[in-house]
Amino acid sequence: MKVFITGATGTVGKLVVDELLKNGYSVVGLARSDKSADALKAKGVSVIRGGLQDLESLRTGAATSDAVIHLAFGHDFGVSAKSGDTEFSGMAEAIEIDRKATEAMLSVLEGTNKAFIHVNGILYLQSSKEHPADENSPYMEVRSSPSRAPNERAALEYAKKGVRVLAVRIPLVYGKGDDHGLIAIMVGMSKKMGGAFYIGDGQNVFPTVNTEDVGPYFRLVLEKGKAGGIYNCVSETGVPLKDIAEAIGKKFGLNVISLSMEDAQKALGFGAVIAGMNCYATTLKKKELGWEPKGKGLVESILED
């Protein structure tokens, strides 16, 4: 089976590519730069050149493959590429680019019953400690921040048009190979600031998954997922930010400090908004997929890896 992957050189993309190659799949990756193209070719991955705004490249990749895993998203939204406005205007622009890219690929898959995996984050799901978000939980309506939820809903509609659309929601990813996620950012900023930090009382929590378990999860969704299905790639339901900060402090010999949201935003920008979020999440689909997470927990991973 040949699988077309966008975002194939990102943190999650690398994990998925390696897992598929290990299990006998043929992989085609979208590459915007020479560096990305060379990295993919070195693994034996075929390359289609282009980015998310190169709609013809996306259509070609989707039409000539047996399945699509759409991982790419424009995360460089500190300012809008067009207007230079605030973080959220840049985010809105990235979401619109993603909408058009998703539609371009799905449009050539109608009636084929080919698999299309759409990926979104999990932190905006409605949740509480008593009722962790699962695959049936709705997204929060956050008026002050653009949401990718409409893109997910639009993609799932193609399950009615002969596409095996599968929606995967990713939590906080950590572990070996994660050089750009929230944990890597927190470690770098903590070293720079001279203290491992949390925001407020640090009791806000994050659902998590170890990099070791991400690749197998996507492969199992591709192989066993049901059309129109939603799948939360979650191993730990909720790890408090303070526990994360204390682990970073212990690992690197740093004091542990509390920051106000105002001070955190000065230091982290948009990253402070993410670090200050609070989401409990779980999955109901482990049995359906036959997925059993094997990686270390987040705190253990920080201390030992």
C-alpha positions in Angstrom: 0.0 0.0 0.0 1.3 3.4 -0.9 0.6 6.2 1.6 0.9 9.9 0.8 1.9 11.9 3.9 2.0 15.7 4.4 4.2 16.9 7.2 6.3 13.8 6.8 9.5 15.4 8.3 7.8 16.9 11.4 8.0 15.3 14.8 4.9 13.2 14.3 5.5 12.7 10.6 8.9 11.1 11.2 7.4 8.7 13.7 4.6 7.7 11.3 6.9 7.4 8.3 9.3 5.1 10.2 6.4 2.9 11.5 4.9 2.5 8.0 8.2 1.7 6.3 9.0 -0.9 9.1 5.7 -2.6 8.3 6.2 -2.8 4.6 4.3 0.2 3.4 5.4 2.4 0.5 5.5 6.1 1.5 5.3 9.3 -0.5 6.1 12.5 1.3 5.3 16.1 0.5 8.5 18.2 0.8 8.6 22.0 0.6 12.4 22.4 0.9 15.5 20.6 -0.5 16.5 19.7 3.1 13.1 17.9 3.7 13.3 16.2 0.3 16.8 14.9 1.0 15.8 13.6 4.5 12.9 11.7 3.0 14.9 10.3 0.1 17.5 9.1 2.6 14.9 6.9 4.2 13.7 5.5 0.9 10.6 7.7 0.7 9.4 9.0 -2.6 8.9 12.8 -2.8 6.4 15.2 -4.2 7.7 18.8 -4.0 5.3 21.5 -2.7 3.7 22.9 0.3 0.1 23.2 1.6 -0.7 26.0 -0.8 0.4 23.9 -3.8 -3.0 22.4 -4.3 -2.1 20.6 -7.6 0.8 18.8 -5.8 -1.6 17.8 -3.0 -4.2 16.5 -5.5 -1.5 14.5 -7.3 -0.2 12.9 -4.1 -3.7 11.9 -3.0 -4.9 10.7 -6.4 -1.8 8.5 -7.0 -1.7 6.9 -3.5 -3.8 4.3 -1.7 -4.2 6.4 1.4 -3.4 9.9 2.8 -2.2 11.0 6.2 -2.5 14.8 6.5 -0.2 15.9 9.2 1.1 19.2 8.0 -0.1 22.5 9.5 1.4 26.0 9.4 2.6 26.3 13.0 4.6 29.5 12.4 1.7 31.8 13.2 3.3 34.2 15.7 2.4 36.9 13.2 0.3 36.7 10.0 2.4 36.2 6.9 0.1 38.6 5.1 -0.7 41.3 7.6 1.9 41.0 10.4 -1.0 41.1 12.9 -1.5 39.2 16.1 -0.9 35.6 16.8 -4.5 34.7 16.3 -4.8 36.4 12.9 -1.8 34.3 11.8 -3.6 31.2 13.2 -6.7 32.0 11.3 -4.7 32.2 8.1 -3.0 28.9 8.8 -6.5 27.3 9.4 -7.8 28.6 6.1 -4.7 27.2 4.3 -5.3 23.9 5.9 -9.0 24.0 4.9 -8.2 24.5 1.3 -5.5 21.8 1.3 -7.7 19.3 3.0 -10.5 19.9 0.5 -8.2 19.6 -2.4 -7.0 16.2 -1.4 -10.4 14.9 -0.4 -12.0 16.1 -3.7 -10.0 13.6 -5.7 -10.7 10.8 -3.3 -14.6 10.8 -3.6 -16.0 7.4 -4.4 -12.6 5.6 -4.0 -13.1 4.3 -0.4 -9.4 5.2 0.1 -8.4 6.2 3.6 -7.8 9.8 4.6 -6.5 10.6 8.1 -7.2 14.1 9.2 -5.2 15.3 12.3 -6.1 17.9 14.9 -5.1 18.8 18.4 -7.1 17.7 21.4 -6.7 20.6 23.9 -9.8 22.4 22.9 -12.2 19.6 23.7 -14.7 20.2 26.5 -13.5 18.3 29.6 -13.2 18.1 33.3 -11.5 15.9 35.9 -14.7 14.0 36.4 -15.5 13.8 32.7 -12.4 13.5 30.6 -12.9 14.3 26.9 -13.3 11.2 24.7 -14.1 10.7 21.1 -17.7 11.8 21.6 -16.8 15.1 23.3 -17.5 18.4 21.5 -15.0 21.2 21.1 -15.2 24.3 23.2 -16.4 27.4 21.6 -13.6 29.9 22.1 -14.5 33.1 20.5 -11.1 34.8 21.1 -9.2 32.0 19.3 -9.7 30.5 15.8 -10.4 26.8 15.8 -9.5 23.9 13.5 -12.7 22.0 14.6 -14.6 23.1 11.5 -11.9 21.6 9.3 -12.2 18.3 11.1 -16.0 18.4 10.7 -15.8 19.2 7.0 -13.3 16.4 6.4 -15.6 13.9 8.2 -18.4 14.8 5.9 -16.5 13.1 3.1 -17.2 9.8 4.8 -20.7 10.2 3.2 -19.0 10.6 -0.2 -17.1 7.4 -0.5 -13.9 8.3 1.4 -12.8 6.4 4.5 -12.1 9.5 6.5 -10.6 9.0 10.0 -10.0 11.9 12.4 -7.1 11.6 14.8 -6.7 14.0 17.7 -3.2 14.4 19.1 -2.4 15.5 22.7 0.9 16.7 24.1 3.6 14.6 22.4 6.8 14.0 24.3 9.8 11.6 24.4 12.8 10.7 22.2 12.7 12.6 18.9 10.6 15.5 20.1 12.7 18.6 19.6 10.0 21.1 18.9 7.0 20.4 21.2 5.8 22.1 24.4 8.2 20.0 26.6 11.2 20.9 24.4 10.1 24.6 24.5 9.7 24.5 28.3 13.1 22.9 28.8 14.8 25.5 26.6 13.0 28.4 28.2 13.5 27.1 31.7 17.3 26.9 31.1 17.2 30.4 29.7 15.3 31.8 32.6 17.2 29.9 35.2 14.1 28.3 36.6 11.6 25.6 35.6 8.3 27.3 35.4 4.6 26.7 35.7 1.7 29.2 35.4 -0.4 30.2 38.4 -0.8 27.2 40.8 0.3 24.8 38.0 -2.7 22.5 38.5 -3.8 22.8 34.8 -3.3 19.4 33.1 -2.4 18.0 29.7 -3.3 14.6 28.1 -0.2 13.1 26.7 1.4 10.4 24.5 4.9 9.1 24.2 6.6 9.3 20.8 7.2 5.6 21.1 3.4 5.0 20.8 2.5 7.5 18.1 3.6 5.6 15.0 1.9 2.4 15.9 -1.3 4.3 16.7 -1.5 5.9 13.3 -0.7 2.6 11.6 -3.5 0.9 13.5 -6.0 3.7 12.7 -5.0 3.3 9.0 -5.5 -0.5 9.1 -8.5 -0.8 11.4 -10.2 2.6 11.6 -13.9 2.9 10.6 -15.1 5.5 8.1 -16.2 8.6 9.9 -14.4 7.5 13.1 -12.7 9.8 15.6 -9.6 8.5 17.5 -7.9 10.2 20.5 -4.2 9.3 20.5 -4.0 9.5 24.3 -2.1 7.5 26.9 -2.1 9.7 30.0 -5.4 11.5 30.8 -4.0 14.6 32.6 -0.5 15.5 33.8 -0.3 18.7 35.9 1.9 21.5 34.6 3.5 21.8 38.0 4.5 18.1 37.9 6.1 18.8 34.5 8.0 21.8 35.8 9.2 20.0 38.9 10.5 17.1 36.8 12.4 19.6 34.5 13.8 21.3 37.6 15.0 18.0 39.1 16.5 16.8 35.8 18.5 20.0 35.1 19.1 21.3 38.6 16.8 24.3 38.3 14.6 26.1 40.8 10.9 25.7 40.2 9.0 28.9 39.9 5.4 30.1 39.4 4.7 32.7 36.7 1.7 34.8 36.2 0.0 34.5 32.8 1.2 38.0 32.0 4.8 37.2 32.7 4.5 33.9 30.9 3.2 35.6 27.8 6.1 38.0 27.8 8.5 35.1 27.9 6.7 32.6 25.7 4.3 34.6 23.5 1.6 32.3 22.1 3.3 29.4 23.8 2.0 30.7 27.1 -1.6 30.3 25.9 -0.9 26.6 25.2 1.0 26.1 28.5 -1.9 27.6 30.4 -4.6 25.3 28.9 -6.4 22.7 30.9 -7.7 19.4 29.3 -8.4 16.0 30.6 -8.7 13.4 27.8 -8.9 9.7 27.2 -9.8 7.3 24.4 -12.6 4.7 24.0 -10.9 3.1 21.0 -8.0 1.1 22.4 -9.8 -2.2 22.1 -11.1 -1.4 18.6 -7.5 -0.7 17.4 -5.7 -3.2 19.6 -3.4 -0.3 20.8 -1.5 -0.7 24.0 0.8 2.2 24.9 4.2 1.0 25.9 6.2 4.3 26.3 7.2 5.8 29.7 4.9 8.4 31.3 5.7 12.0 30.8 7.4 12.7 34.2 9.3 9.5 34.0 10.5 10.3 30.5 11.7 13.8 31.5 13.7 12.4 34.4 15.2 9.3 32.6 15.5 10.1 28.9 
